[in-house]
Amino acid sequence: MNELDMDSGLAAVIDYVREVHAPISQAITDGGPVTATDCALLSGAIDALLDAIDARLPQAAAQPNVALKAVA
């Protein structure tokens, strides 16, 4: 399993996701409305979280292009 470097940048993104998610979760619990704006904010926060995670995971080494010869 890959481990993430929990630096201050990633922690800030996680805090932001929690901040955006909290009122949506509360609205769902209370039976209140969840607006399209709420969903858009959460979607943007999740995108930022995924980008932050991807930036901290080891990247696969690029494979060199190898020309293949047909054997007759």
MODELLER restraints for C-alpha pairs under 7 A, 6 or more apart:
rsr = mdl.restraints
at = mdl.atoms
rsr.add(forms.Gaussian(group=physical.xy_distance, feature=features.Distance(at['CA:4:A'], at['CA:56:A']), mean=6.21, stdev=0.5))
rsr.add(forms.Gaussian(group=physical.xy_distance, feature=features.Distance(at['CA:4:A'], at['CA:57:A']), mean=6.46, stdev=0.5))
rsr.add(forms.Gaussian(group=physical.xy_distance, feature=features.Distance(at['CA:5:A'], at['CA:56:A']), mean=6.45, stdev=0.5))
rsr.add(forms.Gaussian(group=physical.xy_distance, feature=features.Distance(at['CA:10:A'], at['CA:52:A']), mean=6.11, stdev=0.5))
rsr.add(forms.Gaussian(group=physical.xy_distance, feature=features.Distance(at['CA:13:A'], at['CA:48:A']), mean=6.88, stdev=0.5))
rsr.add(forms.Gaussian(group=physical.xy_distance, feature=features.Distance(at['CA:13:A'], at['CA:49:A']), mean=5.89, stdev=0.5))
rsr.add(forms.Gaussian(group=physical.xy_distance, feature=features.Distance(at['CA:14:A'], at['CA:49:A']), mean=6.63, stdev=0.5))
rsr.add(forms.Gaussian(group=physical.xy_distance, feature=features.Distance(at['CA:16:A'], at['CA:45:A']), mean=6.86, stdev=0.5))
rsr.add(forms.Gaussian(group=physical.xy_distance, feature=features.Distance(at['CA:17:A'], at['CA:42:A']), mean=6.98, stdev=0.5))
rsr.add(forms.Gaussian(group=physical.xy_distance, feature=features.Distance(at['CA:17:A'], at['CA:45:A']), mean=5.27, stdev=0.5))
rsr.add(forms.Gaussian(group=physical.xy_distance, feature=features.Distance(at['CA:17:A'], at['CA:46:A']), mean=6.63, stdev=0.5))
rsr.add(forms.Gaussian(group=physical.xy_distance, feature=features.Distance(at['CA:20:A'], at['CA:41:A']), mean=6.72, stdev=0.5))
rsr.add(forms.Gaussian(group=physical.xy_distance, feature=features.Distance(at['CA:20:A'], at['CA:42:A']), mean=5.92, stdev=0.5))
rsr.add(forms.Gaussian(group=physical.xy_distance, feature=features.Distance(at['CA:21:A'], at['CA:42:A']), mean=6.37, stdev=0.5))
rsr.add(forms.Gaussian(group=physical.xy_distance, feature=features.Distance(at['CA:24:A'], at['CA:34:A']), mean=6.28, stdev=0.5))
rsr.add(forms.Gaussian(group=physical.xy_distance, feature=features.Distance(at['CA:24:A'], at['CA:38:A']), mean=6.80, stdev=0.5))
rsr.add(forms.Gaussian(group=physical.xy_distance, feature=features.Distance(at['CA:27:A'], at['CA:33:A']), mean=6.17, stdev=0.5))
rsr.add(forms.Gaussian(group=physical.xy_distance, feature=features.Distance(at['CA:27:A'], at['CA:34:A']), mean=6.42, stdev=0.5))
